[in-house]
Structure formats: structure tokens, C-alpha cells
Amino acid sequence: MANSFNTVFYTGVTSDLQGRVWQHKNNEFPKSFTSKYKCYKLVYYTFFPNIEEAIDEEKRIKRGSRQQKIDLVASENPNWVDLYDELDS
């Protein structure tokens, strides 16, 4: 998730991506990081066959530098569009 200026990033894991992004976008948790920094745009996601692999990838991304996060998003979503609507497809 990113803010509207693509300057703040949030990385997380969920078994319900569409529902979790909806929660972020609707400030369901007003004291959360995404609410505080207005990270309402889904700019990157990937699916894994099991939660252990997903958590490993989350940790890898979080350990990475800011530039590595930017490069990851740009490689899959070069226009930094909000991918939330494509989750219905």
C-alpha cells in the first residue's frame, strides 16, 4: 500500500486481500499506520500457496531498502495505479 504521493509504504500479509484493503481504504482502524500516513492505494500484491511463504516474503520486503521497494512496485506497476479494482476480476 502507498500514500497518494507514493512516498510512504506499508507491507502486510492477509488471507483476504480485497477485504483487508477495503479496511485500509475506509479507516476501519483509525490509529493504524495506514490511517495515520494515508496509505490507501494498493500498488503491489502477490499470492502464495501458504502463509509461511507469504510471511517470508513480507519480511524480505520490509528488510529491503526504500529503493528496493520502489523498484519492486515499478517493475510490476510502472504507473503506480491503484490495483484494488482489479481484485474483483
DAJOPE-V308995 format. One record per backbone hydrogen bond with DSSP energy under -0.5 kcal/mol. NH is the residue of the N-H (numbers start at 1). CO is the residue of the C=O. Records with the same first field share a line. If there is no record, write none. Layout:
NH = CO + CO
This chain:
2 = 41
3 = 8
6 = 3
10 = 1
20 = 16
21 = 17
22 = 18
23 = 19
24 = 20
25 = 21
26 = 22
27 = 24
28 = 23
32 = 29
36 = 32
37 = 33
38 = 35
39 = 34
40 = 2 + 38
41 = 2
42 = 40
43 = 41
54 = 50
55 = 51
56 = 52
57 = 53
58 = 54
59 = 55
60 = 56
61 = 57
62 = 58
63 = 59
64 = 60 + 61
69 = 65
70 = 66
71 = 67
72 = 68
73 = 69
74 = 70
75 = 71
76 = 72 + 73
77 = 73
80 = 77
83 = 42 + 81
86 = 83
87 = 84
88 = 85
89 = 86
